[in-house]
Amino acid sequence: MQDDSGHFPAVDFNEAEWREDARAVEGSCRALGVPAALEIRRSGRGACAWVFLAGKVTAPRLASYHGHACHGVTPGAVPGPRPRA
């Protein structure tokens, strides 16, 4: 990525609540009409959500959209990382 942009951003889930978080992102994408796919790790201890965009989006813009979309669509979601226990 020479210009810090891409068509297929991925969201990585590794924490204890990875199933819940992955389903929330998948639900948000579905509600917004954004194609996405979940990939469960072979180990069964994490996942990755691939989001498929029609055009290139820069990383800072994508982060801003993600925060606003999740906050408005995903019940209980708050922008930023999940607090660690």
C-alpha positions in Angstrom: 0.0 0.0 0.0 2.0 2.9 -1.2 -0.7 5.4 -0.4 -2.0 3.8 2.8 -5.3 2.8 1.2 -7.0 -0.4 0.1 -10.2 -2.1 -1.1 -10.3 -5.0 1.4 -9.7 -3.9 5.0 -9.7 -6.6 7.6 -10.6 -6.5 11.3 -8.7 -8.9 13.5 -10.3 -10.5 16.6 -8.0 -12.2 19.1 -9.3 -11.3 22.6 -11.5 -13.5 24.8 -14.7 -11.9 23.4 -13.7 -12.5 19.7 -16.9 -14.4 18.8 -19.1 -11.6 20.1 -17.0 -8.8 18.5 -16.8 -10.6 15.1 -20.6 -11.1 15.0 -21.2 -7.5 15.9 -19.0 -6.3 13.1 -20.6 -8.7 10.7 -24.1 -7.5 11.8 -23.1 -3.8 11.4 -21.8 -4.5 7.8 -25.0 -6.4 7.0 -27.2 -3.5 8.4 -25.2 -1.0 6.3 -25.3 -3.1 3.1 -21.5 -3.6 3.1 -20.3 -7.0 2.0 -18.1 -8.8 4.5 -17.0 -12.3 5.3 -15.8 -13.9 8.6 -12.7 -16.2 8.5 -12.4 -18.3 11.7 -8.8 -19.2 12.6 -7.8 -22.9 12.2 -7.0 -22.9 15.9 -10.6 -21.8 16.7 -9.3 -19.0 18.9 -9.9 -15.9 16.8 -11.2 -14.6 13.5 -10.8 -12.0 10.8 -13.6 -10.0 9.2 -12.8 -9.1 5.6 -14.8 -6.0 4.4 -15.2 -5.6 0.6 -15.3 -2.0 -0.7 -16.3 -0.7 -4.1 -13.4 1.7 -4.1 -10.1 2.5 -2.4 -10.3 4.1 1.1 -7.4 5.5 3.1 -6.7 4.0 6.5 -7.6 7.2 8.5 -10.9 7.6 6.6 -11.7 3.9 7.1 -11.1 4.2 10.9 -13.3 7.2 11.1 -16.1 5.5 9.1 -15.8 2.3 11.2 -16.1 4.2 14.5 -19.2 6.1 13.4 -20.9 3.1 11.7 -20.4 0.8 14.7 -21.5 3.4 17.2 -24.7 4.1 15.3 -25.5 0.5 14.1 -24.1 -2.1 16.5 -25.9 -2.2 19.8 -23.6 -1.5 22.7 -20.6 -0.7 20.5 -18.4 2.2 21.4 -15.6 3.6 19.2 -12.1 2.6 20.1 -10.5 -0.6 21.4 -12.3 -2.9 23.9 -10.9 -2.4 27.4 -8.7 -5.3 28.6 -9.8 -7.2 31.7 
